Amino acid sequence: MQNQLILFGTQGCHLCEDAEHLLQALDLPYQYLDIIDDEKLLQRYEISIPVLMQNSASNPKELYWPFTADTINHWLKGN
């Protein structure tokens, strides 16, 4: 994959676990970032997690929960 996927979440968040399972089922490589470890991320995402980001230097995009496998695939094709 040309652009890195980052999943923002936190420990104990069942929705974040669901999002991780989705990414694993789709066999998509991603990095998991716990927002609790970064004050800026916490302020930005605390009521929005899980959030999936396609980290492209030229045009980063975010996908907010709820999302499905179809939603992720469509979102990735549109980026």
C-alpha positions as CSV (number, residue, x, y, z in Angstrom):
1,M,0.0,0.0,0.0
2,Q,1.3,3.3,-1.0
3,N,-0.2,5.3,1.9
4,Q,0.1,4.3,5.5
5,L,-3.1,3.6,7.5
6,I,-3.3,4.8,11.1
7,L,-6.0,3.7,13.4
8,F,-6.6,6.1,16.3
9,G,-8.2,4.6,19.4
10,T,-7.6,3.7,23.1
11,Q,-7.4,0.7,25.3
12,G,-10.8,-0.5,26.5
13,C,-12.7,1.0,23.6
14,H,-14.9,-1.8,22.2
15,L,-15.5,0.2,19.0
16,C,-11.8,0.5,18.5
17,E,-11.5,-3.3,18.9
18,D,-14.2,-3.7,16.2
19,A,-12.3,-1.4,13.9
20,E,-9.1,-3.3,14.4
21,H,-10.9,-6.6,13.6
22,L,-12.3,-5.1,10.4
23,L,-8.8,-4.0,9.3
24,Q,-7.4,-7.4,10.1
25,A,-10.2,-9.2,8.2
26,L,-9.4,-7.0,5.2
27,D,-5.7,-7.8,5.6
28,L,-4.8,-4.1,5.6
29,P,-1.5,-3.1,7.2
30,Y,-2.0,-0.3,9.8
31,Q,-0.5,1.4,12.7
32,Y,-2.5,1.6,15.9
33,L,-2.0,4.9,17.9
34,D,-3.4,5.1,21.4
35,I,-4.7,8.7,21.8
36,I,-4.2,8.6,25.5
37,D,-0.4,8.8,25.0
38,D,-0.6,12.2,23.2
39,E,-2.4,15.3,24.5
40,K,-3.0,16.7,21.0
41,L,-4.5,13.5,19.7
42,L,-6.6,13.1,22.9
43,Q,-8.0,16.6,22.4
44,R,-8.6,16.0,18.7
45,Y,-10.2,12.5,18.8
46,E,-11.4,11.8,22.4
47,I,-15.1,11.7,21.4
48,S,-14.6,10.5,17.8
49,I,-12.6,7.2,18.1
50,P,-12.1,5.0,16.3
51,V,-10.7,7.1,13.5
52,L,-8.9,5.7,10.5
53,M,-6.4,7.9,8.7
54,Q,-4.8,7.4,5.4
55,N,-1.5,9.2,6.0
56,S,-0.4,10.7,2.7
57,A,2.0,13.5,2.7
58,S,0.1,15.3,0.0
59,N,-3.4,14.7,1.2
60,P,-4.1,12.9,4.5
61,K,-7.8,11.8,4.8
62,E,-9.8,10.6,7.8
63,L,-12.6,8.1,8.1
64,Y,-14.7,8.4,11.3
65,W,-16.7,5.6,12.9
66,P,-19.0,3.9,12.1
67,F,-17.4,2.2,9.1
68,T,-17.7,-1.2,7.5
69,A,-15.5,-3.2,5.2
70,D,-17.4,-1.8,2.2
71,T,-17.0,1.7,3.5
72,I,-13.2,1.3,4.0
73,N,-12.8,-0.2,0.5
74,H,-14.8,2.6,-1.1
75,W,-12.9,5.3,1.0
76,L,-9.5,3.8,0.0
77,K,-10.4,3.7,-3.7
78,G,-11.5,7.4,-3.5
79,N,-8.2,8.6,-2.1
